[in-house]
Amino acid sequence: MMGVLNSSRKVMKDFIEKSYSMDQLHGEMKKINDPRRQNLIETVHLTKAEENKIDTLFVSTYGKKIKYDWHKLYQSFTGKFDENYFPEYLFSSVLEPKLNPMDYRYVLDDKLLLPLFCVGVEHVRTPRTYYSVCDGICFDEEKNIVDLKSDNFNGGGDRGNN
């Protein structure tokens, strides 16, 4: 029975990971197709030599050619051609899911938990949190529930607005 359960869990995890990657890719495609970005992309004209550099690099490392839009967008901002530029769509939909497995990603996504994980870790600083809201419940920095409707709550300190 455990073999079936573990196999089912693996299939579901793989499905969730694949759907996460597809969602990331969809979001990046939507961004790159935004008319404002397309206007910037259209201002850059790559030479054949530049296209060949991009193709050579990505075919040798990624296994296939990629669209040039991300390189053009990068160049529209920096004014410089760089075949080594790593497109956001590959970062968020391919590399990031591999470097941040699902089991860790969901925990590390919660910015309220990050300071707890980093306590005592040398050279890691996190910002001080005065108030946080989780599922509509407000907490102070000591994790006490704060009533937002209370007259005592002033939104983060006395600002001289009495």
C-alpha positions as CSV (number, residue, x, y, z in Angstrom):
1,M,0.0,0.0,0.0
2,M,2.8,2.5,0.8
3,G,4.3,1.9,-2.6
4,V,1.1,3.1,-4.2
5,L,0.9,6.1,-1.9
6,N,4.5,7.1,-2.4
7,S,4.1,6.7,-6.2
8,S,0.9,8.8,-6.1
9,R,2.7,11.5,-4.1
10,K,5.6,11.6,-6.6
11,V,3.2,12.0,-9.5
12,M,1.4,14.8,-7.8
13,K,4.6,16.6,-6.8
14,D,5.9,16.3,-10.4
15,F,2.6,17.7,-11.7
16,I,2.7,20.6,-9.2
17,E,6.3,21.4,-10.2
18,K,5.5,21.2,-13.9
19,S,2.4,23.5,-13.4
20,Y,4.5,25.9,-11.4
21,S,7.1,26.1,-14.1
22,M,4.4,26.6,-16.8
23,D,2.7,29.3,-14.7
24,Q,6.1,31.1,-14.4
25,L,6.7,30.8,-18.1
26,H,3.2,32.1,-18.9
27,G,3.7,35.1,-16.7
28,E,7.0,36.0,-18.3
29,M,5.6,35.6,-21.8
30,K,2.8,37.9,-20.8
31,K,5.3,40.5,-19.6
32,I,7.5,40.3,-22.7
33,N,4.5,40.7,-24.9
34,D,3.4,43.9,-23.1
35,P,3.3,46.7,-25.7
36,R,5.6,48.9,-23.7
37,R,8.3,46.2,-23.7
38,Q,7.7,45.4,-27.3
39,N,8.3,49.1,-28.2
40,L,11.6,48.9,-26.4
41,I,12.5,45.6,-28.1
42,E,11.8,47.0,-31.5
43,T,14.4,49.7,-30.9
44,V,17.2,47.1,-30.9
45,H,18.4,45.4,-34.0
46,L,20.9,42.5,-33.5
47,T,23.5,41.8,-36.1
48,K,23.8,38.3,-37.5
49,A,27.0,37.9,-35.5
50,E,25.2,38.8,-32.3
51,E,22.4,36.4,-33.1
52,N,25.0,33.6,-33.8
53,K,26.6,34.3,-30.4
54,I,23.3,33.9,-28.6
55,D,22.4,30.8,-30.7
56,T,25.8,29.1,-30.1
57,L,25.7,29.8,-26.3
58,F,22.2,28.6,-25.7
59,V,22.3,25.6,-28.1
60,S,25.5,24.4,-26.3
61,T,24.2,25.0,-22.8
62,Y,20.4,24.8,-23.0
63,G,20.1,22.5,-26.0
64,K,18.1,24.8,-28.2
65,K,17.8,28.3,-29.6
66,I,15.8,30.9,-27.8
67,K,13.9,34.0,-28.9
68,Y,16.0,37.2,-29.0
69,D,13.4,39.4,-27.3
70,W,14.9,39.2,-23.9
71,H,18.4,40.1,-25.1
72,K,17.0,43.0,-27.0
73,L,15.0,44.2,-24.0
74,Y,18.2,43.9,-21.9
75,Q,20.1,45.9,-24.5
76,S,17.4,48.5,-24.7
77,F,18.0,49.3,-21.0
78,T,21.8,48.9,-20.8
79,G,22.8,49.9,-24.3
80,K,25.1,46.9,-24.4
81,F,24.9,43.6,-26.2
82,D,25.7,40.5,-24.0
83,E,25.1,37.0,-25.2
84,N,25.5,35.8,-21.6
85,Y,22.4,37.6,-20.5
86,F,20.2,35.0,-18.9
87,P,16.5,35.6,-19.8
88,E,14.0,36.0,-17.0
89,Y,11.7,33.3,-18.5
90,L,14.5,30.7,-18.3
91,F,15.4,31.8,-14.8
92,S,11.9,31.7,-13.3
93,S,10.5,28.7,-15.2
94,V,13.6,26.4,-15.5
95,L,16.5,27.3,-13.2
96,E,14.7,28.6,-10.1
97,P,12.4,25.6,-9.7
98,K,15.5,23.3,-10.0
99,L,17.5,25.4,-7.4
100,N,14.5,25.8,-5.1
101,P,12.7,22.5,-4.8
102,M,9.0,22.7,-3.9
103,D,9.5,21.4,-0.4
104,Y,11.7,24.4,0.5
105,R,10.2,27.0,-1.8
106,Y,6.8,27.2,-0.1
107,V,8.4,27.7,3.3
108,L,11.0,30.2,2.1
109,D,8.3,32.1,0.2
110,D,6.8,33.2,3.5
111,K,8.7,36.4,4.4
112,L,7.4,36.3,7.9
113,L,9.2,32.9,8.6
114,L,12.6,34.0,7.1
115,P,13.8,35.9,10.1
116,L,13.1,32.8,12.3
117,F,15.2,30.6,10.0
118,C,18.0,33.1,9.9
119,V,18.4,33.7,13.7
120,G,22.0,33.2,14.6
121,V,23.2,32.7,11.0
122,E,26.4,34.7,10.6
123,H,26.3,37.5,7.9
124,V,22.6,37.1,7.3
125,R,20.5,40.2,8.2
126,T,16.8,40.5,8.0
127,P,14.7,43.7,8.4
128,R,13.0,44.4,11.7
129,T,9.3,43.7,11.5
130,Y,7.0,46.0,13.5
131,Y,3.7,44.6,12.3
132,S,2.7,41.8,10.0
133,V,-0.6,40.6,8.7
134,C,-1.3,36.9,8.0
135,D,-4.7,35.8,6.8
136,G,-6.2,39.1,7.9
137,I,-4.8,38.9,11.4
138,C,-2.4,41.6,12.5
139,F,0.6,40.8,14.8
140,D,3.1,43.1,16.5
141,E,6.8,42.3,16.5
142,E,6.3,40.0,19.6
143,K,3.7,38.0,17.6
144,N,0.8,39.4,19.8
145,I,-2.5,39.8,18.0
146,V,-3.2,43.5,17.4
147,D,-6.8,44.8,17.0
148,L,-6.6,47.1,14.0
149,K,-9.9,48.8,15.0
150,S,-8.6,49.6,18.5
151,D,-8.0,53.3,19.4
152,N,-4.7,52.1,20.8
153,F,-3.4,51.0,17.4
154,N,-1.7,53.9,15.6
155,G,-0.1,52.0,12.7
156,G,3.5,51.8,13.7
157,G,4.3,54.4,16.3
158,D,3.5,58.0,17.3
159,R,4.0,60.2,14.3
160,G,2.9,63.4,16.1
161,N,-0.6,63.2,14.7
162,N,-2.5,63.3,18.0
